């Protein structure tokens, strides 16, 4: 069977590198370019909810840093920089969330000697996340059906969710065993996953281009 | 070739559950394992499969071999286990991924893997959702997907623990027929199930688990199960209660229900329909937890999503764990507005009758699924509401518990209206006053 090509690793590396760069760089233009690119990417992937998150989530921290520096800082040029930097971090985070196929990334890491216990344990958790979100909604609904309203800040919800998730743990372990998983046993790989070379070149080119054109 | 043999099996769970149990399950046969809720059917299957860390004395031979100290890999290649809860049994995102994962675990050569995956997918007839996100599948589809994984792993013994708890009658029959074919192909199959319908002509043995002992029952027990139930009482005095006016209810852009002008009546109404036809969605829409177009009226009052609504009507949801707000049965029964002494007594009597008194202060999550359902029903039936909707109240309950709750419902029906969605009709025979069916998006009253 042909190996499966993935860009998950290339994209993760690019995002990591850009995150490091904007942590140290003082270029407002670079941050703006990244926000623009990320918006384009999210539009292309039709992740409209993420666009709303991108617009609103960093608003309060970004704005408060901006005001704090304008009011008390010595160098006000930092205010704008930190404002756009907060947005750029969020944008890169969302691109990672939407763009990186975590299953492919983790399987690639497994084939490059990362412990299968870690890889499959993490995969179970990642795939259970929607169920956990669902559980939070279910608890609030359950309470409502009994005529009581639980508010989002009620600790009861979260205590309960932790217990629910813990009760799932046993079931997941049993289910993994039932599907033959054994800690430390030799596993065969049905389909090799390789990181796309072309993707790596494209990521490197994009990185260089950004640095040459924007800085 | 050997099937499953138990020799002097001893196991403790709040006191001895099995005390020197000797039994041999027929090889290459389909055995239906029945027994009351909490009798230990799930535990017995878990012991045989060996995937849970349970300590026991005695010997369990599967296919002639003692699995006790075998690696999980070896166990999984000998025994395939299908769990009761369809949600927590996959590691990967898609069925294709899960098939790869399972066969990689068995360390098979790539060409054998490819062949076994092809065969199992063809046998399971689920190439349509091979690449769909497993989260988006219905309960029945998830169970079919899990069965496909077991087929690919090709274990000679299949254990199924209440696999049909959330599956409609048609898929249930389909799956039982499919399991029959697997038996014909030489598999040894043990299914734990409360509901004995549909097994006639397919099952080879019927075994009951009671007080830690396994007893063979005559197969004629399966053929004498009635299949027709009286769900309509023509002389019942019922009046219109809830009015659906131009209601259109959809999920994922698919219209499930169109009700231009429909009345649900007082009394006890049974609502049936195929899986995925929208029964649960309709109940959720009626308690205003699912969006819909149109208007609903309870008596003269228009229904809206308000906390106050739940003082008048409420819903017991399909999955009992989704009804629980707290962590222990005792807290769960107390939750909400203070209960009268009379209701508290009633709850206590129910707990005593169903053998749950000792479990009150333990965790809800240590109960068997049948016991969870019991706690849920006690909690919901203790509420004082004028309209109570029940979604699959009998799933996972044995006949004794079913009879108990039916009697309670019947008693309350003098003052309260009930709308009951269920795949199990037997408990409602002679109690239900109207039978409504949801098919092809429309509601219709069924006669006798």
Interface residues (C-beta under 8 A of the other chain):
Chain A: X1 X103 X120 X123 X124 X127 X128 X130 X131 X138 X139 X141 X142 X143 X144 X145 X146 X147 X148 X149 X150 X156 X159 X160 X163 X164 X167 X168 X170 X171 X172 X174 X175 X176 X177 X178 X179 X180 X181 X182 X185 X186 X187 X188 X189 X190 X191
Chain B: X46 X49 X51 X52 X71 X72 X73 X75 X76 X77 X80 X81 X83 X85 X87 X88 X89 X90 X91 X92 X93 X97 X98 X100 X101 X102 X103 X104 X105 X106 X107 X108 X109 X110 X113 X114 X134 X135 X149 X153 X287 X289 X307 X310 X311 X314 X315 X317 X321 X322 X323 X324 X325 X326 X327 X335 X336 X337 X363 X365 X379 X383
